[in-house]
Amino acid sequence: MTGTMVEDEDRFSLKVDLVKITNEERWLIRLGVGDMLYLTLSMEIQDRYLVFSNLPLTYRPMVTGSEKLDLRDAALLLQPDAIEKPGRDSRLRPYDIAREQAYEGMGVLNLYCMAGFTSLEETMATSERLFGYVPVHPSPGEFVWTETGPISSVFGGFQEVQQPLLEQVDPEGLLPRTQKVDVSMQLENEGLRTRLNWKEKEK
């Protein structure tokens, strides 16, 4: 079963979508919390392992072996160096947000266009005078007035949505000095035993 698995419009607005990749035993999981946090994971079964990746569009992890950790019930291993070339999917959401904000502003400006205003300057001045605010275009880009109405210099108009090329991702990533982190856990009579090993790169 694919499609929207969870959709909660309450306080945190949680939404979970599951999409199967065509002709593959591989799925994309899209998690959204409110309008702030979006995470896309790929999921597939390799041998006896359920493999997740947080770079599903540009990187495909492979199971190459197994390692026995100190504690047996649950474990997490983080190796930033295993990713030789970070993908660009992590830069996608900020552009999504900027585009949505730009289109909200264009929606306001379009009302003035429908009312007969013929320039961006006149529209902004009238909005400031009547309501005390003007629509602000997010970075990057600016609003542009055309014969058919307002558009974004970066994201286009309502009839032709576009998006700029993503900038090159910083190859250092979030953990530039970390070589390996592993966490293992084990349930025991007196509670949960946890062990954390953290290794930094040699300077």
N, C-alpha and C positions, 0 to 999 in steps of 0.2 A: 504494500500500500504506500503510495507516494502522495504528494500534495501538502497542504497545510495540516500539520499534526497537532499543533497547539496554537490557539489564538486567544489571548486574554487581554481584554481592553481595559482592565482595571488599573490600579495604581502604577504597576510596572510595565504594562502593555507588552507582555511576553508573546513572541510569535516564533514558531519553529516550522520550517518548511523542509521536506525531504524530496529530493529529485533524483531519479535514476538516470545515469549516463547511458545514452543509446548504445545498444549492442555490447555493453560491458556489465560485469558484476561489480559495479562501483556506483556509489551514491554521493550526492552533495547534500550536506546539512547546513541550512541557513538559520542562524539564531539571531533574533532581534529583541533588544530590551529597550522599551520606550523608543525614542528617536535619537538615542545617544550611542548605543553599543550594538555593533553588528559584527558577527563572526561567521565565517564560512569554513566548513570542514569537509574533507573528502573521507569516505569510509569504504573499506573493502576488506575481504577475507583473503589472507595469504597463508597457505598451509593451515596451521591451527591457530593463527593469530588474527585478531581483529585490528586492522591498521587504520589509524586516523592521521590526517595531515592538515595543518592549518595553512598550507600553501597549495590548495587543490588545483589552481589554474596553471601553475608554472612548475610544479615540483611533484614528483611521484616517489614516495619512500618505498624501499624494498627491504624485506626481512632477509638479512644476511647471516643470522646466527642467533644464539641465545646465550644468556649469562645468568648464573645463579647468584642471587643477592643474599645478604645476611638474614633478612627476615622474610617470611614466606607468603603472607596473606595478600599484600598489595604493594606495588612499587611504581615509581615514576623515575624515568631517566631522561635527563636533558643534556644534549650535546650540541651546542651552537655551531661548532666547527663542521658538523656533518652536512650542513647546508653550504655548498660551495658558492652558490649564487642566489641571493635572496630574490624572491619574486616581487611583483609590483602590486599584487592584490591588496596589500596592507595600505597602499596609498589611495585606494579606490573610494573608500567611504568619505574622506574629507571633500573630495570633488562632488560626491553625491549630495552632501549637505549644502555645499556652496551653490550647486545648481538649483536645488530646491529653494534656497533663500533668494536667489536671483529671480526665479520665476514667480515667487510670491510678490516681490517688488514690481515685476513687470505686470502682474495682474492688477495692482493698484494703478500703475501708470496707464494701463490700457483703458481704464474707466475714463480718464481725462481725454484720451484719444477719441473714444466714442462720443464724448461730450463736445468735440470740435476743437480741442487744443491742437496747435500745429507745431510746437517746439518743446523740447525737453526743459529749456530754461523757464518758459512760461508755466509749464506744468509744475516744476519744482517750487517756483515762487508762489504759485497759488496754493499748493499743498501746505507750504510753510505758513502762509498767511491764514488759511482757514482752519488747519488742524494742528499746527505747531510741530510738524515733523515732515521729513521727506524720505522716500524709499532710498535705502543705501545698498549699493551693489557690493557683495562680498568680494574679497580678494581671491583670485585675480579678476581683472576686467572692469567694465563700466557699462552703464546703460547708454544705448544709442537710439536716437529717434529716427525712424524711417517713414516712408510714405504709407506703409501699412500698419505702423504702430511701433511701440518700443520693442527692442531686442537687447540681448546681452552680447557684448563684443566677444565674449568667450564661449557662452553656452547657446548662442543662437536665439531663435524665436519660437513661438508656440507651434508653428508648422514645420520647423526644421531644428530639432533638438540636436545639439552637438556637444562635444567635450574635447578638451585639449589632450595632447599626448602627456602621459604621466612622466614626471621627472625621474631621473635615475635614483634608485634607492641607495641610501648609505650602506655600503657593504659591511660596516661594523655591526649593524643591528642593535638590539637592545642590550646585549650582554657581551661587549667587546672583549673583556678580559677573562671571561669564564670559559674553561675548557670542558668541564663536566660537573653535573650535579645529579646525584641520585638519592631518592627518598624511598625507604622501604618500611613497611609496617607489619605488625603481627599482633593478633588478639591473644591475650593471656588472661589467666584467672584474675589478676589484679588490675587489668585494664588493657590499654593499647600501647604497645611499645613501638616507638618510632626512631629511626636512625637516618641522619642526614649526612651525606658526604659531599663536600664542595671543593673542587680543585680549580685553581686559576692557571692561566697560561704562564709559561716561563717568560720572564722579562728579558 
